[in-house]
């Protein structure tokens, strides 16, 4: 029995010694290394475009409203027709305006006849007054009648001009070249002066694209505005809603007179040719503005970037340890991103395996070459 107890004690002591040896060996070995893939930060050609949400607007657009009241008697154009300046569009019943015009013309003729008679009387009494052959009061009355007749003629002329204007306004003409929309009235419709919208006409070639840019970009756009080659290259292009590219490039027209203090943005207008009428007022698109032409920039894979609370970080590997760097990013170029600050060319950054990393963690590196940038990309 005594031998059994001694044997059991020896076995327990052996197990404990073995366990301590294993734990000590594990402590000496340290925590396991985290497997990561890295790539080297390099510089490359970065030709890219900034994109801004934009809206197509007509350089000239107006709602057609009648300047006289009445009933529509004629519609001279088809919906969606291209019209030229001065062409007839609508006619409002002219009978009443023609009648009024004829009446005031007749009144003008009567006033002119009365003026001629008053002029003759005044001239005759002036001649008689030279020989004291007429009473002075009679002469004064004749002169007053002459002045009254002149004022009546002036009033009649104003009435004729007003009636003539109304008669002219009974036919609505196109104010400029453009495309007319869908008619809001039909023949026989009653229209009210200044209230009823007959139709809308807008110019379509050239056409404008408006977007809002941050006030920090004002200096850049002023430089583009003053550039001698503004509009002669592909600095300004459009991405249409179906993601296709508009074939013609644009020309920067102007920056708005003031910054919107609520949003801190300023409106920019770019003019595009539109001979094929592809661009329609109200169309939403993206305005692409070339930001660089083959300039050198630091590029890293976008998947290496970690976002935390609106800031961006990457892990760089130095002496087998992961060191976190805060970076300032530029525009996306395909699957790459421009780094403005926070890294140096030649730094090794983690591209895979960063999910388990912590600051100063030990890593085992498996190199993954950085994909080359062989052609310009576009910002997202």
C-alpha positions as a Markdown table, in Angstrom:
| # | Residue | x | y | z |
|---|---|---|---|---|
| 1 | Unk | 0.0 | 0.0 | 0.0 |
| 2 | Unk | 2.8 | 2.3 | 0.9 |
| 3 | Unk | 4.5 | 1.6 | -2.4 |
| 4 | Unk | 1.3 | 2.4 | -4.3 |
| 5 | Unk | 1.0 | 5.8 | -2.6 |
| 6 | Unk | 4.7 | 6.6 | -3.3 |
| 7 | Unk | 4.3 | 5.6 | -7.0 |
| 8 | Unk | 1.2 | 7.7 | -7.4 |
| 9 | Unk | 2.9 | 10.7 | -5.9 |
| 10 | Unk | 5.9 | 10.3 | -8.2 |
| 11 | Unk | 3.5 | 10.2 | -11.2 |
| 12 | Unk | 1.7 | 13.4 | -10.2 |
| 13 | Unk | 4.9 | 15.2 | -9.7 |
| 14 | Unk | 6.1 | 14.1 | -13.2 |
| 15 | Unk | 2.9 | 15.4 | -14.8 |
| 16 | Unk | 3.2 | 18.7 | -13.1 |
| 17 | Unk | 6.8 | 19.1 | -14.1 |
| 18 | Unk | 6.0 | 18.3 | -17.7 |
| 19 | Unk | 3.1 | 20.8 | -17.8 |
| 20 | Unk | 5.3 | 23.5 | -16.4 |
| 21 | Unk | 7.9 | 22.8 | -19.0 |
| 22 | Unk | 5.4 | 23.1 | -21.8 |
| 23 | Unk | 3.9 | 26.3 | -20.5 |
| 24 | Unk | 7.4 | 27.8 | -20.1 |
| 25 | Unk | 8.3 | 26.8 | -23.6 |
| 26 | Unk | 5.1 | 28.4 | -24.9 |
| 27 | Unk | 5.8 | 31.6 | -23.0 |
| 28 | Unk | 9.3 | 31.6 | -24.5 |
| 29 | Unk | 7.9 | 31.1 | -28.0 |
| 30 | Unk | 5.5 | 34.2 | -27.7 |
| 31 | Unk | 2.2 | 34.9 | -29.4 |
| 32 | Unk | 1.5 | 33.5 | -32.8 |
| 33 | Unk | 2.4 | 35.7 | -35.8 |
| 34 | Unk | -0.5 | 37.2 | -37.9 |
| 35 | Unk | -0.2 | 36.3 | -41.6 |
| 36 | Unk | -0.5 | 39.4 | -43.8 |
| 37 | Unk | 0.1 | 40.3 | -47.5 |
| 38 | Unk | 1.8 | 43.6 | -48.2 |
| 39 | Unk | 2.6 | 45.8 | -51.2 |
| 40 | Unk | 5.1 | 48.6 | -51.7 |
| 41 | Unk | 3.9 | 52.2 | -52.0 |
| 42 | Unk | 4.9 | 53.4 | -55.4 |
| 43 | Unk | 4.4 | 56.5 | -57.5 |
| 44 | Unk | 2.6 | 56.3 | -60.8 |
| 45 | Unk | 0.8 | 58.3 | -63.5 |
| 46 | Unk | -2.5 | 59.5 | -62.2 |
| 47 | Unk | -4.8 | 61.0 | -64.8 |
| 48 | Unk | -8.3 | 61.2 | -63.4 |
| 49 | Unk | -11.4 | 63.2 | -63.3 |
| 50 | Unk | -13.5 | 64.7 | -60.6 |
| 51 | Unk | -17.2 | 64.1 | -61.0 |
| 52 | Unk | -20.0 | 66.4 | -59.8 |
| 53 | Unk | -23.8 | 65.8 | -59.9 |
| 54 | Unk | -25.1 | 68.2 | -62.4 |
| 55 | Unk | -28.3 | 69.3 | -64.2 |
| 56 | Unk | -28.8 | 70.3 | -67.8 |
| 57 | Unk | -30.4 | 73.7 | -68.2 |
| 58 | Unk | -31.4 | 75.8 | -71.2 |
| 59 | Unk | -29.6 | 79.0 | -71.8 |
| 60 | Unk | -33.0 | 80.6 | -72.7 |
| 61 | Unk | -36.3 | 79.2 | -71.5 |
| 62 | Unk | -39.6 | 81.0 | -71.1 |
| 63 | Unk | -43.2 | 80.1 | -70.3 |
| 64 | Unk | -45.5 | 81.5 | -73.0 |
| 65 | Unk | -48.3 | 83.5 | -71.5 |
| 66 | Unk | -50.9 | 85.6 | -73.4 |
| 67 | Unk | -50.8 | 89.4 | -73.1 |
| 68 | Unk | -54.4 | 89.7 | -74.0 |
| 69 | Unk | -57.4 | 87.6 | -73.0 |
| 70 | Unk | -59.7 | 85.7 | -75.3 |
| 71 | Unk | -60.2 | 82.3 | -77.0 |
| 72 | Unk | -57.5 | 80.4 | -78.9 |
| 73 | Unk | -58.4 | 80.4 | -82.6 |
| 74 | Unk | -55.2 | 79.0 | -84.1 |
| 75 | Unk | -52.2 | 76.8 | -83.1 |
| 76 | Unk | -49.6 | 77.1 | -85.8 |
| 77 | Unk | -47.0 | 74.6 | -84.6 |
| 78 | Unk | -46.8 | 71.0 | -83.5 |
| 79 | Unk | -45.7 | 69.9 | -80.1 |
| 80 | Unk | -42.0 | 69.4 | -79.8 |
| 81 | Unk | -41.3 | 71.4 | -83.0 |
| 82 | Unk | -38.1 | 73.3 | -83.5 |
| 83 | Unk | -39.1 | 77.0 | -84.1 |
| 84 | Unk | -37.2 | 80.0 | -85.2 |
| 85 | Unk | -37.4 | 83.5 | -83.7 |
| 86 | Unk | -40.5 | 85.4 | -84.9 |
| 87 | Unk | -42.5 | 82.4 | -86.2 |
| 88 | Unk | -46.3 | 82.5 | -85.3 |
| 89 | Unk | -47.2 | 80.1 | -82.5 |
| 90 | Unk | -50.8 | 80.9 | -81.3 |
| 91 | Unk | -53.6 | 83.2 | -82.3 |
| 92 | Unk | -56.2 | 84.6 | -79.9 |
| 93 | Unk | -59.6 | 85.7 | -81.3 |
| 94 | Unk | -58.8 | 89.0 | -83.0 |
| 95 | Unk | -62.3 | 90.3 | -83.8 |
| 96 | Unk | -62.8 | 92.4 | -80.7 |
| 97 | Unk | -59.2 | 93.8 | -80.9 |
| 98 | Unk | -59.6 | 94.6 | -84.6 |
| 99 | Unk | -62.9 | 96.3 | -83.9 |
| 100 | Unk | -61.4 | 98.4 | -81.1 |
| 101 | Unk | -58.5 | 99.3 | -83.3 |
| 102 | Unk | -60.8 | 100.4 | -86.1 |
| 103 | Unk | -62.8 | 102.5 | -83.7 |
| 104 | Unk | -59.9 | 104.4 | -82.2 |
| 105 | Unk | -58.5 | 105.0 | -85.6 |
| 106 | Unk | -61.8 | 106.6 | -86.6 |
| 107 | Unk | -61.6 | 108.7 | -83.4 |
| 108 | Unk | -58.1 | 109.8 | -84.3 |
| 109 | Unk | -59.3 | 111.0 | -87.7 |
| 110 | Unk | -62.1 | 113.0 | -86.0 |
| 111 | Unk | -59.7 | 114.5 | -83.6 |
| 112 | Unk | -57.4 | 115.5 | -86.4 |
| 113 | Unk | -60.2 | 117.1 | -88.3 |
| 114 | Unk | -61.2 | 119.1 | -85.2 |
| 115 | Unk | -57.6 | 120.1 | -84.8 |
| 116 | Unk | -57.5 | 121.4 | -88.3 |
| 117 | Unk | -60.7 | 123.5 | -87.8 |
| 118 | Unk | -59.4 | 124.8 | -84.5 |
| 119 | Unk | -56.1 | 125.7 | -86.1 |
| 120 | Unk | -57.9 | 127.6 | -88.9 |
| 121 | Unk | -60.1 | 129.5 | -86.4 |
| 122 | Unk | -57.1 | 130.5 | -84.3 |
| 123 | Unk | -55.1 | 131.7 | -87.3 |
| 124 | Unk | -58.0 | 133.7 | -88.6 |
| 125 | Unk | -58.7 | 135.4 | -85.2 |
| 126 | Unk | -55.0 | 136.2 | -84.8 |
| 127 | Unk | -55.0 | 138.0 | -88.2 |
| 128 | Unk | -58.2 | 139.9 | -87.3 |
| 129 | Unk | -56.8 | 140.8 | -83.9 |
| 130 | Unk | -54.0 | 142.7 | -85.6 |
| 131 | Unk | -56.6 | 145.2 | -86.9 |
| 132 | Unk | -58.7 | 145.1 | -83.7 |
| 133 | Unk | -61.4 | 143.5 | -85.8 |
| 134 | Unk | -62.3 | 140.8 | -83.2 |
| 135 | Unk | -62.8 | 140.8 | -79.5 |
| 136 | Unk | -59.8 | 139.7 | -77.4 |
| 137 | Unk | -61.9 | 137.1 | -75.6 |
| 138 | Unk | -62.9 | 135.4 | -78.9 |
| 139 | Unk | -59.2 | 135.1 | -79.8 |
| 140 | Unk | -58.4 | 133.6 | -76.4 |
| 141 | Unk | -61.3 | 131.0 | -76.7 |
| 142 | Unk | -60.0 | 130.1 | -80.2 |
| 143 | Unk | -56.5 | 129.5 | -78.9 |
| 144 | Unk | -57.8 | 127.4 | -76.0 |
| 145 | Unk | -59.9 | 125.3 | -78.4 |
| 146 | Unk | -56.7 | 124.8 | -80.5 |
| 147 | Unk | -54.8 | 123.5 | -77.5 |
| 148 | Unk | -57.7 | 121.3 | -76.5 |
| 149 | Unk | -57.8 | 119.8 | -80.0 |
| 150 | Unk | -54.1 | 119.1 | -79.9 |
| 151 | Unk | -54.5 | 117.2 | -76.6 |
| 152 | Unk | -57.4 | 115.2 | -78.1 |
| 153 | Unk | -55.3 | 114.2 | -81.0 |
| 154 | Unk | -52.5 | 113.1 | -78.7 |
| 155 | Unk | -55.0 | 111.1 | -76.6 |
| 156 | Unk | -56.5 | 109.5 | -79.7 |
| 157 | Unk | -53.0 | 108.5 | -80.9 |
| 158 | Unk | -52.3 | 106.8 | -77.6 |
| 159 | Unk | -55.5 | 104.9 | -77.9 |
| 160 | Unk | -54.6 | 103.8 | -81.4 |
| 161 | Unk | -51.2 | 102.7 | -80.1 |
| 162 | Unk | -52.7 | 100.7 | -77.3 |
| 163 | Unk | -55.3 | 99.1 | -79.6 |
| 164 | Unk | -52.7 | 98.3 | -82.1 |
| 165 | Unk | -50.5 | 96.7 | -79.5 |
| 166 | Unk | -53.4 | 94.5 | -78.3 |
| 167 | Unk | -54.1 | 93.5 | -81.9 |
| 168 | Unk | -50.4 | 92.5 | -82.3 |
| 169 | Unk | -50.4 | 90.6 | -79.0 |
| 170 | Unk | -53.4 | 88.5 | -80.2 |
| 171 | Unk | -50.8 | 86.6 | -82.2 |
| 172 | Unk | -48.0 | 85.0 | -80.1 |
| 173 | Unk | -44.6 | 84.7 | -81.8 |
| 174 | Unk | -41.5 | 82.7 | -80.8 |
| 175 | Unk | -39.2 | 85.0 | -78.8 |
| 176 | Unk | -36.0 | 83.1 | -79.9 |
| 177 | Unk | -34.8 | 80.0 | -81.7 |
| 178 | Unk | -35.5 | 76.8 | -79.7 |
| 179 | Unk | -37.8 | 73.8 | -79.2 |
| 180 | Unk | -41.4 | 74.2 | -78.1 |
| 181 | Unk | -43.0 | 71.8 | -75.6 |
| 182 | Unk | -46.4 | 70.2 | -75.3 |
| 183 | Unk | -49.2 | 72.7 | -75.7 |
| 184 | Unk | -51.2 | 73.4 | -72.5 |
| 185 | Unk | -54.2 | 74.7 | -74.4 |
| 186 | Unk | -56.3 | 73.6 | -77.4 |
| 187 | Unk | -58.3 | 75.5 | -80.0 |
| 188 | Unk | -61.3 | 77.2 | -78.3 |
| 189 | Unk | -59.6 | 77.4 | -74.9 |
| 190 | Unk | -60.2 | 80.6 | -73.0 |
| 191 | Unk | -57.0 | 82.2 | -71.9 |
| 192 | Unk | -56.4 | 85.1 | -69.4 |
| 193 | Unk | -53.9 | 87.8 | -69.7 |
| 194 | Unk | -50.7 | 87.0 | -67.8 |
| 195 | Unk | -52.1 | 83.9 | -66.1 |
| 196 | Unk | -52.6 | 81.0 | -68.6 |
| 197 | Unk | -49.5 | 79.1 | -69.6 |
| 198 | Unk | -49.8 | 78.3 | -73.3 |
| 199 | Unk | -46.5 | 76.4 | -73.7 |
| 200 | Unk | -42.8 | 76.5 | -72.8 |
| 201 | Unk | -40.0 | 77.2 | -75.3 |
| 202 | Unk | -36.3 | 76.6 | -74.6 |
| 203 | Unk | -33.1 | 77.0 | -76.6 |
| 204 | Unk | -31.3 | 73.8 | -77.1 |
| 205 | Unk | -28.0 | 74.5 | -79.0 |
| 206 | Unk | -25.8 | 75.3 | -77.2 |
| 207 | Unk | -27.0 | 74.1 | -73.8 |
| 208 | Unk | -25.7 | 74.5 | -70.3 |
| 209 | Unk | -24.8 | 72.1 | -67.5 |
| 210 | Unk | -24.9 | 73.5 | -64.0 |
| 211 | Unk | -23.3 | 71.9 | -60.9 |
| 212 | Unk | -22.4 | 73.0 | -57.4 |
| 213 | Unk | -18.7 | 72.8 | -56.2 |
| 214 | Unk | -17.1 | 73.4 | -52.9 |
| 215 | Unk | -16.0 | 77.0 | -52.2 |
| 216 | Unk | -12.4 | 75.6 | -51.8 |
| 217 | Unk | -12.4 | 74.9 | -55.5 |
| 218 | Unk | -13.0 | 78.5 | -56.5 |
| 219 | Unk | -9.3 | 79.2 | -57.2 |
| 220 | Unk | -9.0 | 76.1 | -59.3 |
| 221 | Unk | -12.1 | 77.0 | -61.4 |
| 222 | Unk | -10.9 | 80.6 | -61.9 |
| 223 | Unk | -7.7 | 79.2 | -63.3 |
| 224 | Unk | -9.7 | 77.0 | -65.7 |
| 225 | Unk | -11.9 | 80.0 | -66.7 |
| 226 | Unk | -8.9 | 82.1 | -67.6 |
| 227 | Unk | -7.1 | 79.2 | -69.4 |
| 228 | Unk | -6.5 | 79.9 | -73.1 |
| 229 | Unk | -7.5 | 76.3 | -74.0 |
| 230 | Unk | -10.8 | 76.4 | -72.2 |
| 231 | Unk | -13.1 | 74.3 | -74.2 |
| 232 | Unk | -10.5 | 73.1 | -76.7 |
| 233 | Unk | -9.8 | 69.7 | -75.0 |
| 234 | Unk | -11.6 | 67.1 | -72.9 |
| 235 | Unk | -11.3 | 69.0 | -69.6 |
| 236 | Unk | -15.1 | 69.0 | -69.3 |
| 237 | Unk | -17.2 | 66.0 | -70.3 |
| 238 | Unk | -20.5 | 64.4 | -69.3 |
| 239 | Unk | -21.5 | 61.0 | -68.0 |
| 240 | Unk | -25.1 | 60.5 | -69.0 |
| 241 | Unk | -27.7 | 58.7 | -66.8 |
| 242 | Unk | -27.1 | 55.4 | -68.7 |
| 243 | Unk | -23.3 | 55.7 | -67.8 |
| 244 | Unk | -22.4 | 56.5 | -71.5 |
| 245 | Unk | -20.2 | 59.4 | -72.3 |
| 246 | Unk | -21.4 | 62.5 | -74.1 |
| 247 | Unk | -19.3 | 62.8 | -77.3 |
| 248 | Unk | -18.6 | 66.5 | -77.2 |
| 249 | Unk | -16.5 | 68.4 | -74.6 |
| 250 | Unk | -17.7 | 71.6 | -73.0 |
| 251 | Unk | -16.4 | 75.1 | -72.2 |
| 252 | Unk | -16.5 | 76.7 | -68.8 |
| 253 | Unk | -18.8 | 79.7 | -69.0 |
| 254 | Unk | -18.8 | 81.3 | -65.5 |
| 255 | Unk | -18.9 | 80.9 | -61.8 |
| 256 | Unk | -22.0 | 82.3 | -60.0 |
| 257 | Unk | -21.7 | 85.7 | -58.4 |
| 258 | Unk | -21.8 | 84.4 | -54.8 |
| 259 | Unk | -21.3 | 81.4 | -52.6 |
| 260 | Unk | -24.4 | 79.8 | -51.0 |
| 261 | Unk | -23.7 | 80.5 | -47.3 |
| 262 | Unk | -25.9 | 77.6 | -46.2 |
| 263 | Unk | -24.0 | 74.9 | -48.2 |
| 264 | Unk | -20.7 | 76.5 | -48.8 |
| 265 | Unk | -20.9 | 75.8 | -52.5 |
| 266 | Unk | -20.9 | 77.9 | -55.7 |
| 267 | Unk | -22.6 | 77.2 | -58.9 |
| 268 | Unk | -20.5 | 76.5 | -62.0 |
| 269 | Unk | -21.9 | 76.6 | -65.6 |
| 270 | Unk | -20.3 | 74.7 | -68.5 |
| 271 | Unk | -21.6 | 75.2 | -72.1 |
| 272 | Unk | -21.9 | 72.2 | -74.5 |
| 273 | Unk | -22.8 | 71.9 | -78.2 |
| 274 | Unk | -26.1 | 70.1 | -78.6 |
| 275 | Unk | -26.7 | 69.9 | -82.4 |
| 276 | Unk | -28.2 | 66.4 | -82.1 |
| 277 | Unk | -30.5 | 67.4 | -79.2 |
| 278 | Unk | -29.3 | 64.6 | -77.0 |
| 279 | Unk | -29.1 | 66.9 | -73.9 |
| 280 | Unk | -32.6 | 67.9 | -72.6 |
| 281 | Unk | -33.3 | 70.6 | -70.0 |
| 282 | Unk | -33.8 | 69.0 | -66.6 |
| 283 | Unk | -31.6 | 65.9 | -67.4 |
| 284 | Unk | -29.5 | 64.8 | -64.5 |
| 285 | Unk | -25.9 | 63.7 | -65.2 |
| 286 | Unk | -22.4 | 63.8 | -63.9 |
| 287 | Unk | -20.0 | 66.5 | -65.0 |
| 288 | Unk | -16.5 | 65.1 | -65.3 |
| 289 | Unk | -13.7 | 67.6 | -64.8 |
| 290 | Unk | -10.1 | 66.6 | -65.6 |
| 291 | Unk | -8.1 | 67.0 | -62.4 |
| 292 | Unk | -4.6 | 65.9 | -63.6 |
| 293 | Unk | -2.9 | 65.0 | -66.9 |
| 294 | Unk | -0.3 | 62.3 | -66.3 |
| 295 | Unk | 1.1 | 63.9 | -63.1 |
| 296 | Unk | 2.9 | 61.7 | -60.6 |
| 297 | Unk | 1.2 | 60.6 | -57.4 |
| 298 | Unk | 1.4 | 58.0 | -54.7 |
| 299 | Unk | -1.1 | 55.2 | -55.4 |
| 300 | Unk | -2.1 | 52.3 | -53.1 |
| 301 | Unk | -4.8 | 49.6 | -53.4 |
| 302 | Unk | -8.1 | 51.0 | -52.0 |
| 303 | Unk | -8.6 | 47.7 | -50.1 |
| 304 | Unk | -5.7 | 48.6 | -47.9 |
| 305 | Unk | -7.5 | 51.5 | -46.4 |
| 306 | Unk | -9.4 | 51.3 | -43.1 |
| 307 | Unk | -12.0 | 54.0 | -42.3 |
| 308 | Unk | -12.6 | 54.9 | -38.6 |
| 309 | Unk | -14.9 | 57.8 | -37.5 |
| 310 | Unk | -14.5 | 59.6 | -40.8 |
| 311 | Unk | -10.7 | 59.2 | -40.9 |
| 312 | Unk | -8.6 | 56.9 | -43.0 |
| 313 | Unk | -5.7 | 54.6 | -41.9 |
| 314 | Unk | -3.4 | 51.9 | -43.3 |
| 315 | Unk | -1.1 | 49.5 | -41.6 |
| 316 | Unk | 2.6 | 49.7 | -42.6 |
| 317 | Unk | 5.0 | 46.9 | -41.7 |
| 318 | Unk | 8.3 | 47.8 | -40.2 |
| 319 | Unk | 10.6 | 45.2 | -38.6 |
| 320 | Unk | 7.8 | 42.6 | -38.7 |
| 321 | Unk | 5.5 | 44.8 | -36.7 |
| 322 | Unk | 2.3 | 46.5 | -37.9 |
| 323 | Unk | 2.3 | 50.3 | -37.5 |
| 324 | Unk | -0.9 | 52.2 | -38.1 |
| 325 | Unk | -0.6 | 55.4 | -40.2 |
| 326 | Unk | -3.3 | 58.0 | -40.7 |
| 327 | Unk | -3.5 | 59.0 | -44.4 |
| 328 | Unk | -5.1 | 61.8 | -46.4 |
| 329 | Unk | -6.7 | 60.4 | -49.6 |
| 330 | Unk | -7.2 | 61.9 | -53.0 |
| 331 | Unk | -9.4 | 60.6 | -55.8 |
| 332 | Unk | -10.2 | 56.9 | -56.6 |
| 333 | Unk | -8.6 | 55.6 | -59.8 |
| 334 | Unk | -10.2 | 52.2 | -60.6 |
| 335 | Unk | -9.2 | 49.9 | -57.7 |
| 336 | Unk | -6.4 | 52.3 | -56.6 |
| 337 | Unk | -6.5 | 55.5 | -54.6 |
| 338 | Unk | -4.2 | 58.6 | -54.5 |
| 339 | Unk | -2.5 | 59.2 | -51.1 |
| 340 | Unk | -1.8 | 62.9 | -50.5 |
| 341 | Unk | -0.2 | 62.5 | -47.1 |
| 342 | Unk | 0.8 | 60.0 | -44.5 |
| 343 | Unk | 3.0 | 57.6 | -46.4 |
| 344 | Unk | 6.3 | 57.6 | -48.3 |
| 345 | Unk | 7.3 | 55.8 | -51.5 |
| 346 | Unk | 8.8 | 52.5 | -50.6 |
| 347 | Unk | 6.7 | 51.9 | -47.5 |
| 348 | Unk | 5.3 | 48.4 | -47.2 |
| 349 | Unk | 1.6 | 48.4 | -46.4 |
| 350 | Unk | -0.8 | 45.6 | -45.5 |
| 351 | Unk | -3.3 | 44.7 | -48.2 |
| 352 | Unk | -4.7 | 41.5 | -46.8 |
| 353 | Unk | -5.1 | 40.3 | -43.2 |
| 354 | Unk | -5.5 | 43.7 | -41.6 |
| 355 | Unk | -8.8 | 42.7 | -40.0 |
| 356 | Unk | -7.0 | 41.0 | -37.1 |
| 357 | Unk | -4.2 | 43.6 | -36.7 |
| 358 | Unk | -3.6 | 45.8 | -33.8 |
| 359 | Unk | -1.0 | 48.5 | -33.3 |
| 360 | Unk | 2.5 | 47.0 | -33.0 |
| 361 | Unk | 1.3 | 43.5 | -33.7 |
| 362 | Unk | 3.8 | 40.9 | -34.9 |
| 363 | Unk | 3.2 | 39.9 | -38.5 |
| 364 | Unk | 4.5 | 37.3 | -41.0 |
| 365 | Unk | 4.7 | 38.9 | -44.4 |
| 366 | Unk | 3.8 | 37.3 | -47.7 |
| 367 | Unk | 4.6 | 39.8 | -50.5 |
| 368 | Unk | 1.9 | 40.7 | -53.0 |
| 369 | Unk | 3.1 | 42.8 | -55.9 |
| 370 | Unk | 1.4 | 46.1 | -56.5 |
| 371 | Unk | -0.7 | 46.1 | -59.7 |
| 372 | Unk | 0.7 | 48.6 | -62.2 |
| 373 | Unk | -1.3 | 51.7 | -63.3 |
| 374 | Unk | -1.1 | 51.4 | -67.1 |
| 375 | Unk | -3.8 | 53.8 | -68.2 |
| 376 | Unk | -5.8 | 56.7 | -66.8 |
| 377 | Unk | -8.8 | 56.0 | -64.7 |
| 378 | Unk | -11.8 | 57.9 | -63.5 |
| 379 | Unk | -12.8 | 59.1 | -60.1 |
| 380 | Unk | -15.8 | 57.5 | -58.4 |
